[in-house]
Amino acid sequence: MSQEKTILITNDDGIGSLGLVAAANVLSDLGRLIVVAPSFQKSGVGRSLSLFEPIRVSSANVEGHEAYAVAGTPTDAVLIAEYAILKRKPDLLVAGINVGENLSTESVMTSGTLGAALTGASQDIPAIAISLQAHRAHVFETRSEVDFGLAADVGRTLAAHTLARGLPAKVDVLNVNVPMGAAVARYKTTRLQRNVFDIRIIERLDPRGNAYFWIGSDFKNSQQPDTDVYALNNGFVSVTPLTLDNTAATDKRSLQEWLKVLDSGSR
């Protein structure tokens, strides 16, 4: 008899997120499920790691599933799950279901959802990050009453397939974005759009007349059919394969030529 698979579920929206509940409920029959997630909202922290303060862990209630709340970042949650709670690698890590899409090169660097998935991948754990497109009013709202149905089905399908076959060769993470309002899943393999945000800096004054700032953003569209942004905005489930190797795909000879200027200038 084959050993029961272990699935770790985490997120960056916090242990109280309804997206986390939806993921746990739909994956529970695929193996032993353990939920380890930040105690509070931790969106935008990327792969931030807590190095200078103790990390508290407490049991949590996620509709009867084995669950733990970590007073730290998504990366903290993944590492504590593996090394302190399970004391071994899980067979699969699922990060999500995130309320709000995680698209483009910007999200790979800043998203806590992707940060958790990439941290798992760095520990040789197959990882899937699942995000659901949402109206801006719902993003960052832990108890947002959005329809997770299709995203949960997509997550279960991909999780079962990964447990059975592993991830494709040279792929460390699948970044999955599900369109809101879609009735069925139409999958499209995509690449990361270079950027997706138009940044807005909003300056205001406090009661003492001192300036403070809010960082805001507006989404860009895309006319490039092979990108994640284009796919999602046209009703496809965007599946972007990611790798931990951030080495630029440039000709090493051109870099060496570029560096020769430094060598000649130092003489």
N, C-alpha and C positions, 0 to 999 in steps of 0.2 A: 504494500500500500504506500502511495506517495505521501510525503509529508505535507501537512496543511500549509498553504501559503500565508505569509504575513503581509498585510497592507498597512502602511503608515499614511494617515491623512493629516495634513496640516494646512495652514493658510496664512494670510497677513491681515485679514479682516477681524480676527479675534475669535476666541472660543465660543462666543455667543452668536456667531454669524449663521443665518439660515442657509447660506450656501454650503457651509460646512456640514450642517445637518443633512441637507439633500444628498451630498456626496457620501456621507456615512451610511445613510439608509439604502442607497442603491448599490453600494459595494459590499454590503455586509454578508452576502451569500457566496462571495468569491474566496473567502478564507478568514483567518483571524484578523480582525480589524482593531487598530489602535489609533485613537485620535490624540494628537499632541499639538497644541496650537498656542499662540500668544494669548495672554490674559485679556489684552485690550487691542484696539485698532493699531496696526503697525504698517499701514500702507506706505509705500515710498521709501522704505529703509533699505531696499536692495539686499545685499548680503552682509549687512551690518552685524557685528559680533560683539557681545558684551564681554569685555575683558577686565573692567575695573570696578565691577560691583557684583555681589552675589546674586544668583538667580534662584528665585523661589519657585517651587513646583507644588501644585495642589490637585487633588482629584476634582473632576468636573462632571457635570451631568449633560450629556449630549444624547438624549433620548435612549438611554439605556446602554449605549456603547461604552466600552472602556475608554476613558478620556482623561486627559491631564491638561491643566492650564499652566503655562510657563510665563513667568513675569519677565519676559525678554523679547527678543526678536524672532522672526521665523527661522533664521539660521540657528539661533540658540535652541529652538524647539526641536529641530531636526537632529542636532547633535546630542541633545539630552535624551531624546527618544531612543536613539541607537545605542548610546554608550552607558546611560544610567537606568533606563526603564526596560527596554528589550534586552540590552546587553548583547546584541548581535544585529546584523544587518537585516532589515526587512526585505522582502522579495520585490516590493514595489512601493514607490512613494507617489502619492497623488496630492498636489497642492491646489486647493480650490474647494468649492466653486467660487471664484472671485466675482464680486459684483462690479462689473465694469471691465471693459476690454483691456488686454495687455498686448499692445501692438508696437512694432517698430524697434529700432535699435535703442531708442530712449528707454522703453519699458524693460528691456533686458538688463539695463544698467541700474534701474531705480526700483522696479517692482519687488515688493517683498514676496509675492507669490512665486515669481521666477527665481528670486533669491533662494527661497526654500528648495525649489526643484534643483537648481544648480548646485546647492550645497549637498543635497542627496547624491547627485551625479558624481560629485567630487569624492564621495565615499563609495563609488562603484554601485550605487543603487539605481536601477532604472526609474526614471522620473517623468511624470506627466503634469504639466501645469494647465489647468482648465479655467477659462474666464468667460463670463457671459456678458455680451454687449448690453448696456443699460442706459437709460436716460440719466443725464447728469445729476438730476435730483436724487437718484437712488444710490449713486456711487458714494462710498465711504459710510453709508448708513447700515449699521450692523444688522438691523432687523427689517431690512427692505423687503417688502412683500412683492417680489418679482417671481415670474414663472421659471422655475429651475428645471422643468420637465425635460426639455430637449437636451439641455446641457448635462443633466444627470444621466440620461440615456447614452449620450456620446461618451461621457466619462466611463460608464460601465463597459461599453463596447470596446473602447481602447484599452482599458485596464485588463479585461479578460484576454484580449488578443495579445497584449504585452506579457502577461503571466504565462500564456501558452507558448509564445514564440520568441519572447525577448524583443528589444527594440531593434530597428534596422541597423545594419553595420555602420559604424562610425557616427552613430547618433547617441547623444547623451541625454537629451531632454526633448520631449515633444511639447511645443508651446501651442496650445489649442484655444481658439477663440470661436465662440458660438454666437450666431446672429440672434438678436431678440426678435420674437414674433414669427420665426420660421416654423413650419409645420413638420418638416422632415429634415434629416441631416444629409446635405450634399457636401461631400468632402473635397477639399482642394489643397494640394501641396503647394506651399508658398515660401517666399523668402521674406525677411524682415525689410520693411520700408526703412529708408535711412533715417527719417524722422517723421513724427506725426503731430507735433505740437507747435502752434504759434504761441510763444511765451508772452505773457503780459505781466508787467510789474506795476502794481497798484500802490501808490504812495498815499498815506494818510497821516494825520497829526493826532497825537494823544492830547489829553486835557492840558498838558504843560507846554504844548506847542512843539514837541519833539517828533520828528518824522519816524514812521515805521512802515513796513512794507508787507504786502501780500503777493505771493507768486501765483499767478493764474495762468490758464492756457486755453486755447481753442484748438479743436481737432482740425487737421488738414485732411483733404480728400486725396485720392490717388487715381491717376490714369494709367498706372502700370499694372497690367492684368496678372502678373506673377507675384504681386506683393500681398502681404497679409491684410493690409488696409483695404485694398481693392476687393479682395475675396469676401471679407466680412460685410462690406457695404453693398455687396451684390448677392447677399443671402447664402453664401457658402460657409461651411465650417472650415476655418483656416487652420491648417496643421503645418507648423513650421518646425523643421528639425534643427536642433541646436547642438553645438559642440562646446566643450570646455576650452578647447584650444583657440585662443584669441589671436594667434599669430596671423598677421596680415598676409593675404594671398598675393604677395608681390614677388617679382623676380629678384632673387637675392643678388644677382649681378648688378641690377639697377641701384639697389641699396648700397652696395659696395662702392659703386661709382659716386654716389651721393656723399659717402663718407670720406672719399679721397680728398675732398676739399678741406676737411678738417685735418687730415694727415699733412697735406702740403702747407697749411697755415700754421702748423705747430713747429715747422722747421725754421 
